[in-house]
Amino acid sequence: MNVLICDNCIQQAIQCEKMLLYLARRHGVRVKVYTYKSGETLLFQIEDNLTSIDLVYMDINMPGIDGVSTALKLR
C-alpha cells in the first residue's frame, strides 16, 4: 500500500507516519509512506505515478496551494 502524507508541519507528518506504520505492522499490511511539506511538492513529485497511490492524508490549511485544492488536482 502506498500512502502519501502532505502536511506543512513536520511534527504532525511524523506523528501521522508513526501511527500508520504502527497500525500496518499490527495488521500485517505492507505500507510505504511518502511525506511532502506542500501541495505543490506532492503534485510535482507524483505527477507520473498517480495510479500507484492508495491513500492520501492531507492537511487542509497550508501555505501556497491548500489541501482541498491539492486534492481536487489529484482527483
Distance bins in CASP14 RR format, pairs under 12 A and 6 or more apart:
PFRMAT RR
TARGET T0000
AUTHOR 0000-0000-0000
RMODE 2
METHOD distances of the structure
MODEL  1
1 20 0 0 0 0 1 0 0 0 0 0 0
1 21 0 0 0 0 0 1 0 0 0 0 0
1 23 0 0 0 0 0 1 0 0 0 0 0
1 24 1 0 0 1 0 0 0 0 0 0 0
1 27 0 0 0 0 0 1 0 0 0 0 0
1 28 0 0 0 0 0 1 0 0 0 0 0
1 29 1 0 0 1 0 0 0 0 0 0 0
1 30 1 0 0 1 0 0 0 0 0 0 0
1 31 1 0 1 0 0 0 0 0 0 0 0
1 32 1 0 0 1 0 0 0 0 0 0 0
1 33 0 0 0 0 1 0 0 0 0 0 0
1 34 0 0 0 0 0 1 0 0 0 0 0
1 52 0 0 0 0 0 1 0 0 0 0 0
1 53 0 0 0 0 1 0 0 0 0 0 0
1 54 1 0 1 0 0 0 0 0 0 0 0
1 55 1 0 0 1 0 0 0 0 0 0 0
1 56 0 0 0 0 0 1 0 0 0 0 0
2 20 0 0 0 0 0 1 0 0 0 0 0
2 24 0 0 0 0 0 1 0 0 0 0 0
2 29 0 0 0 0 0 1 0 0 0 0 0
2 30 0 0 0 0 1 0 0 0 0 0 0
2 31 1 0 0 1 0 0 0 0 0 0 0
2 32 1 0 1 0 0 0 0 0 0 0 0
2 33 0 0 0 0 1 0 0 0 0 0 0
2 34 1 0 0 1 0 0 0 0 0 0 0
2 46 0 0 0 0 1 0 0 0 0 0 0
2 49 0 0 0 0 1 0 0 0 0 0 0
2 50 0 0 0 0 0 1 0 0 0 0 0
2 51 0 0 0 0 1 0 0 0 0 0 0
2 52 1 0 1 0 0 0 0 0 0 0 0
2 53 1 0 1 0 0 0 0 0 0 0 0
2 54 1 0 1 0 0 0 0 0 0 0 0
2 55 1 0 0 1 0 0 0 0 0 0 0
2 56 0 0 0 0 1 0 0 0 0 0 0
3 13 0 0 0 0 0 1 0 0 0 0 0
3 16 0 0 0 0 1 0 0 0 0 0 0
3 17 0 0 0 0 1 0 0 0 0 0 0
3 19 0 0 0 0 0 1 0 0 0 0 0
3 20 1 0 1 0 0 0 0 0 0 0 0
3 21 0 0 0 0 1 0 0 0 0 0 0
3 23 0 0 0 0 0 1 0 0 0 0 0
3 24 0 0 0 0 1 0 0 0 0 0 0
3 29 0 0 0 0 0 1 0 0 0 0 0
3 30 0 0 0 0 0 1 0 0 0 0 0
3 31 1 0 1 0 0 0 0 0 0 0 0
3 32 1 0 0 1 0 0 0 0 0 0 0
3 33 1 0 1 0 0 0 0 0 0 0 0
3 34 1 0 0 1 0 0 0 0 0 0 0
3 35 0 0 0 0 1 0 0 0 0 0 0
3 36 0 0 0 0 0 1 0 0 0 0 0
3 46 0 0 0 0 0 1 0 0 0 0 0
3 52 0 0 0 0 0 1 0 0 0 0 0
3 53 0 0 0 0 1 0 0 0 0 0 0
3 54 1 0 0 1 0 0 0 0 0 0 0
3 55 1 0 1 0 0 0 0 0 0 0 0
3 56 1 0 0 1 0 0 0 0 0 0 0
3 57 1 0 0 1 0 0 0 0 0 0 0
3 58 0 0 0 0 0 1 0 0 0 0 0
4 13 0 0 0 0 0 1 0 0 0 0 0
4 16 0 0 0 0 0 1 0 0 0 0 0
4 17 0 0 0 0 0 1 0 0 0 0 0
4 20 0 0 0 0 0 1 0 0 0 0 0
4 31 0 0 0 0 0 1 0 0 0 0 0
4 32 0 0 0 0 1 0 0 0 0 0 0
4 33 1 0 0 1 0 0 0 0 0 0 0
4 34 1 0 1 0 0 0 0 0 0 0 0
4 35 1 0 0 1 0 0 0 0 0 0 0
4 36 1 0 0 1 0 0 0 0 0 0 0
4 37 0 0 0 0 0 1 0 0 0 0 0
4 39 0 0 0 0 1 0 0 0 0 0 0
4 41 0 0 0 0 0 1 0 0 0 0 0
4 42 1 0 0 1 0 0 0 0 0 0 0
4 43 0 0 0 0 0 1 0 0 0 0 0
4 45 0 0 0 0 1 0 0 0 0 0 0
4 46 1 0 0 1 0 0 0 0 0 0 0
4 49 0 0 0 0 0 1 0 0 0 0 0
4 50 0 0 0 0 0 1 0 0 0 0 0
4 52 0 0 0 0 0 1 0 0 0 0 0
4 53 1 0 0 1 0 0 0 0 0 0 0
4 54 0 0 0 0 1 0 0 0 0 0 0
4 55 1 0 0 1 0 0 0 0 0 0 0
4 56 1 0 1 0 0 0 0 0 0 0 0
4 57 1 0 0 1 0 0 0 0 0 0 0
4 58 0 0 0 0 1 0 0 0 0 0 0
4 59 0 0 0 0 0 1 0 0 0 0 0
4 67 0 0 0 0 0 1 0 0 0 0 0
4 70 0 0 0 0 0 1 0 0 0 0 0
4 71 0 0 0 0 0 1 0 0 0 0 0
4 74 0 0 0 0 1 0 0 0 0 0 0
5 12 0 0 0 0 1 0 0 0 0 0 0
5 13 1 0 1 0 0 0 0 0 0 0 0
5 14 0 0 0 0 1 0 0 0 0 0 0
5 15 0 0 0 0 1 0 0 0 0 0 0
5 16 1 0 1 0 0 0 0 0 0 0 0
5 17 1 0 1 0 0 0 0 0 0 0 0
5 18 0 0 0 0 0 1 0 0 0 0 0
5 19 0 0 0 0 0 1 0 0 0 0 0
5 20 1 0 0 1 0 0 0 0 0 0 0
5 21 0 0 0 0 0 1 0 0 0 0 0
5 31 0 0 0 0 0 1 0 0 0 0 0
5 32 0 0 0 0 0 1 0 0 0 0 0
5 33 1 0 0 1 0 0 0 0 0 0 0
5 34 1 0 0 1 0 0 0 0 0 0 0
5 35 1 0 1 0 0 0 0 0 0 0 0
5 36 1 0 0 1 0 0 0 0 0 0 0
5 37 0 0 0 0 1 0 0 0 0 0 0
5 38 0 0 0 0 0 1 0 0 0 0 0
5 39 0 0 0 0 0 1 0 0 0 0 0
5 41 0 0 0 0 0 1 0 0 0 0 0
5 42 0 0 0 0 1 0 0 0 0 0 0
5 53 0 0 0 0 0 1 0 0 0 0 0
5 55 0 0 0 0 1 0 0 0 0 0 0
5 56 1 0 0 1 0 0 0 0 0 0 0
5 57 1 0 1 0 0 0 0 0 0 0 0
5 58 0 0 0 0 1 0 0 0 0 0 0
5 59 0 0 0 0 1 0 0 0 0 0 0
5 67 0 0 0 0 0 1 0 0 0 0 0
6 12 0 0 0 0 0 1 0 0 0 0 0
6 13 1 0 0 1 0 0 0 0 0 0 0
6 16 0 0 0 0 1 0 0 0 0 0 0
6 17 0 0 0 0 0 1 0 0 0 0 0
6 33 0 0 0 0 0 1 0 0 0 0 0
6 34 0 0 0 0 1 0 0 0 0 0 0
6 35 1 0 0 1 0 0 0 0 0 0 0
6 36 1 0 1 0 0 0 0 0 0 0 0
6 37 1 0 0 1 0 0 0 0 0 0 0
6 38 1 0 0 1 0 0 0 0 0 0 0
6 39 1 0 1 0 0 0 0 0 0 0 0
6 40 0 0 0 0 1 0 0 0 0 0 0
6 41 0 0 0 0 1 0 0 0 0 0 0
6 42 1 0 1 0 0 0 0 0 0 0 0
6 43 0 0 0 0 1 0 0 0 0 0 0
6 44 0 0 0 0 0 1 0 0 0 0 0
6 45 0 0 0 0 0 1 0 0 0 0 0
6 46 0 0 0 0 0 1 0 0 0 0 0
6 53 0 0 0 0 0 1 0 0 0 0 0
6 55 0 0 0 0 0 1 0 0 0 0 0
6 56 1 0 0 1 0 0 0 0 0 0 0
6 57 1 0 0 1 0 0 0 0 0 0 0
6 58 1 0 1 0 0 0 0 0 0 0 0
6 59 1 0 0 1 0 0 0 0 0 0 0
6 60 0 0 0 0 0 1 0 0 0 0 0
6 61 0 0 0 0 0 1 0 0 0 0 0
6 62 1 0 0 1 0 0 0 0 0 0 0
6 64 0 0 0 0 0 1 0 0 0 0 0
6 65 0 0 0 0 1 0 0 0 0 0 0
6 66 0 0 0 0 0 1 0 0 0 0 0
6 67 1 0 0 1 0 0 0 0 0 0 0
6 68 0 0 0 0 0 1 0 0 0 0 0
6 69 0 0 0 0 0 1 0 0 0 0 0
6 70 1 0 0 1 0 0 0 0 0 0 0
6 71 0 0 0 0 1 0 0 0 0 0 0
6 73 0 0 0 0 0 1 0 0 0 0 0
6 74 0 0 0 0 1 0 0 0 0 0 0
7 13 1 0 1 0 0 0 0 0 0 0 0
7 14 0 0 0 0 1 0 0 0 0 0 0
7 15 0 0 0 0 1 0 0 0 0 0 0
7 16 1 0 0 1 0 0 0 0 0 0 0
7 17 0 0 0 0 1 0 0 0 0 0 0
7 35 1 0 0 1 0 0 0 0 0 0 0
7 36 0 0 0 0 1 0 0 0 0 0 0
7 37 1 0 0 1 0 0 0 0 0 0 0
7 38 0 0 0 0 1 0 0 0 0 0 0
7 39 0 0 0 0 1 0 0 0 0 0 0
7 41 0 0 0 0 0 1 0 0 0 0 0
7 42 0 0 0 0 0 1 0 0 0 0 0
7 56 0 0 0 0 0 1 0 0 0 0 0
7 57 1 0 0 1 0 0 0 0 0 0 0
7 58 1 0 0 1 0 0 0 0 0 0 0
7 59 1 0 1 0 0 0 0 0 0 0 0
7 60 0 0 0 0 1 0 0 0 0 0 0
7 61 0 0 0 0 1 0 0 0 0 0 0
7 62 1 0 0 1 0 0 0 0 0 0 0
7 63 0 0 0 0 0 1 0 0 0 0 0
7 66 0 0 0 0 0 1 0 0 0 0 0
7 67 0 0 0 0 1 0 0 0 0 0 0
7 70 0 0 0 0 0 1 0 0 0 0 0
8 35 0 0 0 0 0 1 0 0 0 0 0
8 36 0 0 0 0 1 0 0 0 0 0 0
8 37 1 0 1 0 0 0 0 0 0 0 0
8 38 1 0 0 1 0 0 0 0 0 0 0
8 39 0 0 0 0 1 0 0 0 0 0 0
8 40 0 0 0 0 0 1 0 0 0 0 0
8 41 0 0 0 0 0 1 0 0 0 0 0
8 42 0 0 0 0 0 1 0 0 0 0 0
8 58 0 0 0 0 0 1 0 0 0 0 0
8 59 1 0 0 1 0 0 0 0 0 0 0
8 60 0 0 0 0 0 1 0 0 0 0 0
8 61 0 0 0 0 1 0 0 0 0 0 0
8 62 1 0 1 0 0 0 0 0 0 0 0
8 63 1 0 0 1 0 0 0 0 0 0 0
8 64 0 0 0 0 1 0 0 0 0 0 0
8 65 0 0 0 0 0 1 0 0 0 0 0
8 66 0 0 0 0 0 1 0 0 0 0 0
8 67 0 0 0 0 1 0 0 0 0 0 0
8 70 0 0 0 0 0 1 0 0 0 0 0
9 15 0 0 0 0 1 0 0 0 0 0 0
9 16 0 0 0 0 1 0 0 0 0 0 0
9 35 0 0 0 0 0 1 0 0 0 0 0
9 37 0 0 0 0 1 0 0 0 0 0 0
9 38 0 0 0 0 0 1 0 0 0 0 0
9 59 1 0 0 1 0 0 0 0 0 0 0
9 60 0 0 0 0 0 1 0 0 0 0 0
9 61 0 0 0 0 1 0 0 0 0 0 0
9 62 0 0 0 0 1 0 0 0 0 0 0
9 63 0 0 0 0 0 1 0 0 0 0 0
10 16 0 0 0 0 0 1 0 0 0 0 0
10 17 0 0 0 0 0 1 0 0 0 0 0
10 35 0 0 0 0 1 0 0 0 0 0 0
10 36 0 0 0 0 0 1 0 0 0 0 0
10 37 1 0 0 1 0 0 0 0 0 0 0
10 38 0 0 0 0 0 1 0 0 0 0 0
10 59 0 0 0 0 0 1 0 0 0 0 0
11 17 0 0 0 0 0 1 0 0 0 0 0
11 18 0 0 0 0 0 1 0 0 0 0 0
11 35 0 0 0 0 0 1 0 0 0 0 0
11 37 0 0 0 0 0 1 0 0 0 0 0
11 59 0 0 0 0 0 1 0 0 0 0 0
12 18 0 0 0 0 0 1 0 0 0 0 0
12 19 0 0 0 0 0 1 0 0 0 0 0
12 35 0 0 0 0 0 1 0 0 0 0 0
12 37 0 0 0 0 0 1 0 0 0 0 0
12 57 0 0 0 0 1 0 0 0 0 0 0
12 58 0 0 0 0 0 1 0 0 0 0 0
12 59 1 0 0 1 0 0 0 0 0 0 0
12 60 0 0 0 0 0 1 0 0 0 0 0
12 61 0 0 0 0 0 1 0 0 0 0 0
12 62 0 0 0 0 0 1 0 0 0 0 0
13 19 0 0 0 0 0 1 0 0 0 0 0
13 20 0 0 0 0 0 1 0 0 0 0 0
13 33 0 0 0 0 1 0 0 0 0 0 0
13 34 0 0 0 0 0 1 0 0 0 0 0
13 35 1 0 1 0 0 0 0 0 0 0 0
13 36 0 0 0 0 1 0 0 0 0 0 0
13 37 1 0 0 1 0 0 0 0 0 0 0
13 38 0 0 0 0 0 1 0 0 0 0 0
13 42 0 0 0 0 0 1 0 0 0 0 0
13 57 0 0 0 0 1 0 0 0 0 0 0
13 58 0 0 0 0 0 1 0 0 0 0 0
13 59 0 0 0 0 1 0 0 0 0 0 0
13 62 0 0 0 0 0 1 0 0 0 0 0
14 20 0 0 0 0 0 1 0 0 0 0 0
14 21 0 0 0 0 0 1 0 0 0 0 0
14 33 0 0 0 0 0 1 0 0 0 0 0
14 35 1 0 0 1 0 0 0 0 0 0 0
14 37 0 0 0 0 0 1 0 0 0 0 0
15 21 0 0 0 0 0 1 0 0 0 0 0
15 22 0 0 0 0 0 1 0 0 0 0 0
15 35 0 0 0 0 0 1 0 0 0 0 0
15 57 0 0 0 0 0 1 0 0 0 0 0
15 59 0 0 0 0 0 1 0 0 0 0 0
16 22 0 0 0 0 0 1 0 0 0 0 0
16 23 0 0 0 0 0 1 0 0 0 0 0
16 33 0 0 0 0 1 0 0 0 0 0 0
16 34 0 0 0 0 0 1 0 0 0 0 0
16 35 0 0 0 0 1 0 0 0 0 0 0
16 36 0 0 0 0 0 1 0 0 0 0 0
16 55 0 0 0 0 0 1 0 0 0 0 0
16 56 0 0 0 0 0 1 0 0 0 0 0
16 57 1 0 1 0 0 0 0 0 0 0 0
16 58 0 0 0 0 0 1 0 0 0 0 0
16 59 0 0 0 0 1 0 0 0 0 0 0
17 23 0 0 0 0 0 1 0 0 0 0 0
17 24 0 0 0 0 0 1 0 0 0 0 0
17 31 0 0 0 0 1 0 0 0 0 0 0
17 32 0 0 0 0 0 1 0 0 0 0 0
17 33 1 0 1 0 0 0 0 0 0 0 0
17 34 0 0 0 0 1 0 0 0 0 0 0
17 35 1 0 0 1 0 0 0 0 0 0 0
17 36 0 0 0 0 0 1 0 0 0 0 0
17 57 0 0 0 0 1 0 0 0 0 0 0
18 24 0 0 0 0 0 1 0 0 0 0 0
18 25 0 0 0 0 0 1 0 0 0 0 0
18 31 0 0 0 0 0 1 0 0 0 0 0
18 33 0 0 0 0 1 0 0 0 0 0 0
18 35 0 0 0 0 0 1 0 0 0 0 0
19 25 0 0 0 0 0 1 0 0 0 0 0
19 26 0 0 0 0 0 1 0 0 0 0 0
19 31 0 0 0 0 0 1 0 0 0 0 0
19 33 0 0 0 0 0 1 0 0 0 0 0
19 57 0 0 0 0 1 0 0 0 0 0 0
20 26 0 0 0 0 0 1 0 0 0 0 0
20 27 0 0 0 0 0 1 0 0 0 0 0
20 29 0 0 0 0 1 0 0 0 0 0 0
20 30 0 0 0 0 0 1 0 0 0 0 0
20 31 1 0 0 1 0 0 0 0 0 0 0
20 32 0 0 0 0 0 1 0 0 0 0 0
20 33 1 0 1 0 0 0 0 0 0 0 0
20 34 0 0 0 0 0 1 0 0 0 0 0
20 35 0 0 0 0 0 1 0 0 0 0 0
20 54 0 0 0 0 0 1 0 0 0 0 0
20 55 0 0 0 0 1 0 0 0 0 0 0
20 56 0 0 0 0 0 1 0 0 0 0 0
20 57 1 0 0 1 0 0 0 0 0 0 0
21 27 0 0 0 0 0 1 0 0 0 0 0
21 28 0 0 0 0 0 1 0 0 0 0 0
21 29 0 0 0 0 1 0 0 0 0 0 0
21 30 0 0 0 0 0 1 0 0 0 0 0
21 31 1 0 0 1 0 0 0 0 0 0 0
21 32 0 0 0 0 0 1 0 0 0 0 0
21 33 1 0 0 1 0 0 0 0 0 0 0
21 35 0 0 0 0 0 1 0 0 0 0 0
22 28 0 0 0 0 0 1 0 0 0 0 0
22 29 0 0 0 0 0 1 0 0 0 0 0
22 31 0 0 0 0 0 1 0 0 0 0 0
22 33 0 0 0 0 0 1 0 0 0 0 0
23 29 1 0 0 1 0 0 0 0 0 0 0
23 31 0 0 0 0 1 0 0 0 0 0 0
23 33 0 0 0 0 0 1 0 0 0 0 0
23 55 0 0 0 0 0 1 0 0 0 0 0
24 30 1 0 0 1 0 0 0 0 0 0 0
24 31 1 1 0 0 0 0 0 0 0 0 0
24 32 0 0 0 0 1 0 0 0 0 0 0
24 33 0 0 0 0 1 0 0 0 0 0 0
24 54 0 0 0 0 0 1 0 0 0 0 0
24 55 0 0 0 0 0 1 0 0 0 0 0
25 31 0 0 0 0 1 0 0 0 0 0 0
29 54 0 0 0 0 0 1 0 0 0 0 0
29 55 0 0 0 0 0 1 0 0 0 0 0
30 54 0 0 0 0 0 1 0 0 0 0 0
31 54 0 0 0 0 1 0 0 0 0 0 0
31 55 0 0 0 0 1 0 0 0 0 0 0
31 57 0 0 0 0 0 1 0 0 0 0 0
32 49 0 0 0 0 0 1 0 0 0 0 0
32 52 0 0 0 0 1 0 0 0 0 0 0
32 53 0 0 0 0 0 1 0 0 0 0 0
32 54 0 0 0 0 1 0 0 0 0 0 0
32 55 0 0 0 0 0 1 0 0 0 0 0
33 53 0 0 0 0 0 1 0 0 0 0 0
33 54 0 0 0 0 0 1 0 0 0 0 0
33 55 0 0 0 0 1 0 0 0 0 0 0
33 56 0 0 0 0 0 1 0 0 0 0 0
33 57 0 0 0 0 1 0 0 0 0 0 0
34 41 0 0 0 0 0 1 0 0 0 0 0
34 42 0 0 0 0 1 0 0 0 0 0 0
34 45 0 0 0 0 1 0 0 0 0 0 0
34 46 1 0 0 1 0 0 0 0 0 0 0
34 49 0 0 0 0 1 0 0 0 0 0 0
34 52 0 0 0 0 0 1 0 0 0 0 0
34 53 0 0 0 0 1 0 0 0 0 0 0
34 54 0 0 0 0 0 1 0 0 0 0 0
34 55 0 0 0 0 0 1 0 0 0 0 0
34 56 0 0 0 0 1 0 0 0 0 0 0
34 57 0 0 0 0 0 1 0 0 0 0 0
35 41 0 0 0 0 1 0 0 0 0 0 0
35 42 0 0 0 0 1 0 0 0 0 0 0
35 45 0 0 0 0 0 1 0 0 0 0 0
35 56 0 0 0 0 0 1 0 0 0 0 0
35 57 0 0 0 0 1 0 0 0 0 0 0
35 58 0 0 0 0 0 1 0 0 0 0 0
35 59 0 0 0 0 0 1 0 0 0 0 0
36 42 1 1 0 0 0 0 0 0 0 0 0
36 43 0 0 0 0 1 0 0 0 0 0 0
36 44 0 0 0 0 1 0 0 0 0 0 0
36 45 1 0 0 1 0 0 0 0 0 0 0
36 46 0 0 0 0 1 0 0 0 0 0 0
36 53 0 0 0 0 0 1 0 0 0 0 0
36 56 0 0 0 0 1 0 0 0 0 0 0
36 57 0 0 0 0 0 1 0 0 0 0 0
36 58 0 0 0 0 1 0 0 0 0 0 0
36 59 0 0 0 0 1 0 0 0 0 0 0
36 62 0 0 0 0 1 0 0 0 0 0 0
36 65 0 0 0 0 0 1 0 0 0 0 0
36 67 0 0 0 0 0 1 0 0 0 0 0
36 70 0 0 0 0 1 0 0 0 0 0 0
36 74 0 0 0 0 0 1 0 0 0 0 0
37 44 0 0 0 0 0 1 0 0 0 0 0
37 45 0 0 0 0 0 1 0 0 0 0 0
37 59 0 0 0 0 1 0 0 0 0 0 0
37 62 0 0 0 0 1 0 0 0 0 0 0
37 63 0 0 0 0 1 0 0 0 0 0 0
37 64 0 0 0 0 0 1 0 0 0 0 0
37 65 0 0 0 0 0 1 0 0 0 0 0
37 70 0 0 0 0 0 1 0 0 0 0 0
38 44 0 0 0 0 1 0 0 0 0 0 0
38 45 0 0 0 0 0 1 0 0 0 0 0
38 58 0 0 0 0 0 1 0 0 0 0 0
38 59 0 0 0 0 1 0 0 0 0 0 0
38 61 0 0 0 0 0 1 0 0 0 0 0
38 62 1 0 0 1 0 0 0 0 0 0 0
38 63 1 0 0 1 0 0 0 0 0 0 0
38 64 1 0 0 1 0 0 0 0 0 0 0
38 65 1 0 0 1 0 0 0 0 0 0 0
38 66 0 0 0 0 1 0 0 0 0 0 0
38 67 0 0 0 0 1 0 0 0 0 0 0
38 69 0 0 0 0 0 1 0 0 0 0 0
38 70 0 0 0 0 1 0 0 0 0 0 0
39 45 0 0 0 0 1 0 0 0 0 0 0
39 46 0 0 0 0 0 1 0 0 0 0 0
39 47 0 0 0 0 0 1 0 0 0 0 0
39 56 0 0 0 0 0 1 0 0 0 0 0
39 58 0 0 0 0 1 0 0 0 0 0 0
39 59 0 0 0 0 1 0 0 0 0 0 0
39 60 0 0 0 0 0 1 0 0 0 0 0
39 61 0 0 0 0 0 1 0 0 0 0 0
39 62 1 0 0 1 0 0 0 0 0 0 0
39 63 0 0 0 0 1 0 0 0 0 0 0
39 64 1 0 0 1 0 0 0 0 0 0 0
39 65 1 0 1 0 0 0 0 0 0 0 0
39 66 0 0 0 0 1 0 0 0 0 0 0
39 67 1 0 0 1 0 0 0 0 0 0 0
39 68 0 0 0 0 0 1 0 0 0 0 0
39 69 0 0 0 0 1 0 0 0 0 0 0
39 70 1 0 1 0 0 0 0 0 0 0 0
39 71 0 0 0 0 1 0 0 0 0 0 0
39 72 0 0 0 0 0 1 0 0 0 0 0
39 73 0 0 0 0 1 0 0 0 0 0 0
39 74 0 0 0 0 1 0 0 0 0 0 0
40 46 0 0 0 0 0 1 0 0 0 0 0
40 47 0 0 0 0 0 1 0 0 0 0 0
40 62 0 0 0 0 1 0 0 0 0 0 0
40 63 0 0 0 0 1 0 0 0 0 0 0
40 64 1 0 0 1 0 0 0 0 0 0 0
40 65 1 0 1 0 0 0 0 0 0 0 0
40 66 0 0 0 0 0 1 0 0 0 0 0
40 67 0 0 0 0 0 1 0 0 0 0 0
40 69 0 0 0 0 0 1 0 0 0 0 0
40 70 0 0 0 0 1 0 0 0 0 0 0
40 73 0 0 0 0 1 0 0 0 0 0 0
41 47 0 0 0 0 0 1 0 0 0 0 0
41 62 0 0 0 0 0 1 0 0 0 0 0
41 63 0 0 0 0 0 1 0 0 0 0 0
41 64 0 0 0 0 0 1 0 0 0 0 0
41 65 0 0 0 0 1 0 0 0 0 0 0
41 70 0 0 0 0 1 0 0 0 0 0 0
42 49 0 0 0 0 0 1 0 0 0 0 0
42 50 0 0 0 0 0 1 0 0 0 0 0
42 53 0 0 0 0 1 0 0 0 0 0 0
42 56 0 0 0 0 1 0 0 0 0 0 0
42 57 0 0 0 0 0 1 0 0 0 0 0
42 58 0 0 0 0 1 0 0 0 0 0 0
42 59 0 0 0 0 0 1 0 0 0 0 0
42 62 0 0 0 0 0 1 0 0 0 0 0
42 65 0 0 0 0 1 0 0 0 0 0 0
42 67 0 0 0 0 1 0 0 0 0 0 0
42 69 0 0 0 0 0 1 0 0 0 0 0
42 70 1 0 0 1 0 0 0 0 0 0 0
42 71 0 0 0 0 0 1 0 0 0 0 0
42 73 0 0 0 0 1 0 0 0 0 0 0
42 74 0 0 0 0 1 0 0 0 0 0 0
43 49 0 0 0 0 0 1 0 0 0 0 0
43 50 0 0 0 0 1 0 0 0 0 0 0
43 53 0 0 0 0 0 1 0 0 0 0 0
43 56 0 0 0 0 0 1 0 0 0 0 0
43 58 0 0 0 0 0 1 0 0 0 0 0
43 64 0 0 0 0 0 1 0 0 0 0 0
43 65 1 0 0 1 0 0 0 0 0 0 0
43 67 0 0 0 0 0 1 0 0 0 0 0
43 69 0 0 0 0 1 0 0 0 0 0 0
43 70 1 0 0 1 0 0 0 0 0 0 0
43 71 0 0 0 0 0 1 0 0 0 0 0
43 72 0 0 0 0 0 1 0 0 0 0 0
43 73 1 0 1 0 0 0 0 0 0 0 0
43 74 1 0 0 1 0 0 0 0 0 0 0
43 75 0 0 0 0 0 1 0 0 0 0 0
44 65 0 0 0 0 0 1 0 0 0 0 0
44 70 0 0 0 0 0 1 0 0 0 0 0
44 73 0 0 0 0 0 1 0 0 0 0 0
45 53 0 0 0 0 0 1 0 0 0 0 0
46 52 0 0 0 0 1 0 0 0 0 0 0
46 53 1 0 0 1 0 0 0 0 0 0 0
46 56 0 0 0 0 1 0 0 0 0 0 0
46 70 0 0 0 0 0 1 0 0 0 0 0
46 73 0 0 0 0 0 1 0 0 0 0 0
46 74 0 0 0 0 1 0 0 0 0 0 0
47 53 0 0 0 0 0 1 0 0 0 0 0
47 73 0 0 0 0 0 1 0 0 0 0 0
47 74 0 0 0 0 0 1 0 0 0 0 0
49 74 0 0 0 0 0 1 0 0 0 0 0
50 56 0 0 0 0 0 1 0 0 0 0 0
50 73 0 0 0 0 0 1 0 0 0 0 0
50 74 1 0 0 1 0 0 0 0 0 0 0
50 75 0 0 0 0 1 0 0 0 0 0 0
51 74 0 0 0 0 0 1 0 0 0 0 0
53 71 0 0 0 0 0 1 0 0 0 0 0
53 74 1 0 0 1 0 0 0 0 0 0 0
53 75 0 0 0 0 0 1 0 0 0 0 0
55 74 0 0 0 0 0 1 0 0 0 0 0
56 67 0 0 0 0 1 0 0 0 0 0 0
56 70 0 0 0 0 1 0 0 0 0 0 0
56 71 1 0 0 1 0 0 0 0 0 0 0
56 72 0 0 0 0 0 1 0 0 0 0 0
56 73 0 0 0 0 0 1 0 0 0 0 0
56 74 1 0 0 1 0 0 0 0 0 0 0
56 75 0 0 0 0 0 1 0 0 0 0 0
57 67 0 0 0 0 0 1 0 0 0 0 0
57 70 0 0 0 0 0 1 0 0 0 0 0
57 71 0 0 0 0 0 1 0 0 0 0 0
58 65 0 0 0 0 0 1 0 0 0 0 0
58 66 0 0 0 0 1 0 0 0 0 0 0
58 67 1 0 1 0 0 0 0 0 0 0 0
58 68 0 0 0 0 1 0 0 0 0 0 0
58 69 0 0 0 0 0 1 0 0 0 0 0
58 70 1 0 0 1 0 0 0 0 0 0 0
58 71 1 0 1 0 0 0 0 0 0 0 0
58 72 0 0 0 0 0 1 0 0 0 0 0
58 73 0 0 0 0 0 1 0 0 0 0 0
58 74 0 0 0 0 1 0 0 0 0 0 0
58 75 0 0 0 0 0 1 0 0 0 0 0
59 65 0 0 0 0 0 1 0 0 0 0 0
59 66 0 0 0 0 1 0 0 0 0 0 0
59 67 1 0 0 1 0 0 0 0 0 0 0
59 68 0 0 0 0 0 1 0 0 0 0 0
59 70 0 0 0 0 1 0 0 0 0 0 0
59 71 0 0 0 0 0 1 0 0 0 0 0
60 66 1 0 0 1 0 0 0 0 0 0 0
60 67 1 0 1 0 0 0 0 0 0 0 0
60 68 1 0 0 1 0 0 0 0 0 0 0
60 69 0 0 0 0 1 0 0 0 0 0 0
60 70 0 0 0 0 1 0 0 0 0 0 0
60 71 0 0 0 0 1 0 0 0 0 0 0
61 67 1 0 0 1 0 0 0 0 0 0 0
61 68 0 0 0 0 1 0 0 0 0 0 0
61 69 0 0 0 0 0 1 0 0 0 0 0
61 70 0 0 0 0 0 1 0 0 0 0 0
62 68 0 0 0 0 1 0 0 0 0 0 0
62 69 0 0 0 0 1 0 0 0 0 0 0
62 70 1 0 0 1 0 0 0 0 0 0 0
62 71 0 0 0 0 0 1 0 0 0 0 0
64 70 0 0 0 0 1 0 0 0 0 0 0
65 71 0 0 0 0 0 1 0 0 0 0 0
65 72 0 0 0 0 1 0 0 0 0 0 0
65 73 1 0 0 1 0 0 0 0 0 0 0
65 74 0 0 0 0 0 1 0 0 0 0 0
66 72 0 0 0 0 1 0 0 0 0 0 0
66 73 0 0 0 0 0 1 0 0 0 0 0
67 73 0 0 0 0 1 0 0 0 0 0 0
67 74 0 0 0 0 1 0 0 0 0 0 0
67 75 0 0 0 0 0 1 0 0 0 0 0
68 74 0 0 0 0 0 1 0 0 0 0 0
68 75 0 0 0 0 0 1 0 0 0 0 0
69 75 0 0 0 0 0 1 0 0 0 0 0
END
